[in-house]
Amino acid sequence: RLILEGIAGRLHALSPLATLGRGYAVLTAADGTPVTSVLALAPGDRFVARLHDGRVAARAESIESPPGEDR
């Protein structure tokens, strides 16, 4: 039983929903594809942010790349 509880705890910690619960969000473009880089968006593009308790429809106002990374 203790082994199963340990495995269940590890699975919960790795769950995408647990990650969202820690304050992270998953972004998807208007067509539903995952946004994994600022290079996937341009100013004015619409996207959806999924948080632990719902979704937010948003629009990119500006895009900032890390120093040394060209758009």
DRENDO-1510 file (C-alpha; in Angstrom, 1 decimal, always signed):
<recs>
REC; n; res; u; v; w
REC; 1; ARG; +0.0; +0.0; +0.0 .
REC; 2; LEU; +2.8; +2.4; +0.8 .
REC; 3; ILE; +4.4; +1.7; -2.5 .
REC; 4; LEU; +1.1; +2.6; -4.3 .
REC; 5; GLU; +0.7; +5.8; -2.3 .
REC; 6; GLY; +4.3; +6.8; -3.3 .
REC; 7; ILE; +3.6; +6.1; -6.9 .
REC; 8; ALA; +0.3; +8.0; -6.8 .
REC; 9; GLY; +2.1; +11.0; -5.2 .
REC; 10; ARG; +4.8; +11.0; -7.9 .
REC; 11; LEU; +2.1; +10.8; -10.7 .
REC; 12; HIS; +0.2; +13.7; -9.2 .
REC; 13; ALA; +3.4; +15.8; -9.0 .
REC; 14; LEU; +4.1; +15.1; -12.7 .
REC; 15; SER; +0.5; +15.8; -13.8 .
REC; 16; PRO; +0.0; +18.8; -16.1 .
REC; 17; LEU; -2.9; +19.9; -13.9 .
REC; 18; ALA; -0.6; +20.0; -10.9 .
REC; 19; THR; +1.8; +22.2; -12.9 .
REC; 20; LEU; -1.1; +24.6; -13.7 .
REC; 21; GLY; -2.0; +24.6; -10.0 .
REC; 22; ARG; +1.5; +26.0; -9.2 .
REC; 23; GLY; +0.8; +29.1; -11.3 .
REC; 24; TYR; +1.9; +28.0; -14.8 .
REC; 25; ALA; -0.3; +28.2; -17.9 .
REC; 26; VAL; -0.5; +26.4; -21.2 .
REC; 27; LEU; -0.8; +28.6; -24.3 .
REC; 28; THR; -2.4; +27.6; -27.5 .
REC; 29; ALA; -2.7; +29.6; -30.7 .
REC; 30; ALA; -6.1; +30.5; -32.2 .
REC; 31; ASP; -5.9; +27.3; -34.3 .
REC; 32; GLY; -5.3; +25.2; -31.1 .
REC; 33; THR; -1.6; +24.4; -31.7 .
REC; 34; PRO; +0.6; +24.7; -28.6 .
REC; 35; VAL; +2.6; +27.9; -28.3 .
REC; 36; THR; +6.1; +26.8; -27.2 .
REC; 37; SER; +8.1; +29.9; -28.2 .
REC; 38; VAL; +7.6; +33.6; -28.6 .
REC; 39; LEU; +8.7; +33.0; -32.2 .
REC; 40; ALA; +5.3; +31.4; -32.7 .
REC; 41; LEU; +3.4; +34.6; -32.1 .
REC; 42; ALA; +3.4; +38.1; -33.5 .
REC; 43; PRO; +1.9; +41.3; -32.1 .
REC; 44; GLY; -1.8; +41.2; -32.6 .
REC; 45; ASP; -2.1; +37.4; -32.6 .
REC; 46; ARG; -4.8; +35.8; -30.5 .
REC; 47; PHE; -4.1; +32.9; -28.2 .
REC; 48; VAL; -5.7; +31.1; -25.3 .
REC; 49; ALA; -4.1; +30.7; -21.9 .
REC; 50; ARG; -5.2; +27.6; -19.9 .
REC; 51; LEU; -4.9; +28.0; -16.1 .
REC; 52; HIS; -5.8; +25.6; -13.4 .
REC; 53; ASP; -9.3; +27.0; -13.1 .
REC; 54; GLY; -10.2; +28.0; -16.6 .
REC; 55; ARG; -9.2; +29.6; -19.8 .
REC; 56; VAL; -8.4; +33.2; -20.9 .
REC; 57; ALA; -8.7; +34.5; -24.4 .
REC; 58; ALA; -5.9; +37.0; -25.0 .
REC; 59; ARG; -4.0; +38.9; -27.7 .
REC; 60; ALA; -0.3; +39.5; -27.9 .
REC; 61; GLU; +0.5; +43.2; -27.5 .
REC; 62; SER; +4.3; +43.0; -27.9 .
REC; 63; ILE; +6.8; +40.2; -28.3 .
REC; 64; GLU; +10.2; +40.2; -26.5 .
REC; 65; SER; +12.8; +37.6; -27.2 .
REC; 66; PRO; +15.6; +36.9; -24.8 .
REC; 67; PRO; +18.8; +38.9; -25.5 .
REC; 68; GLY; +20.8; +37.4; -28.4 .
REC; 69; GLU; +17.8; +35.6; -29.9 .
REC; 70; ASP; +16.6; +37.1; -33.1 .
REC; 71; ARG; +12.9; +37.0; -34.2 .
</recs>
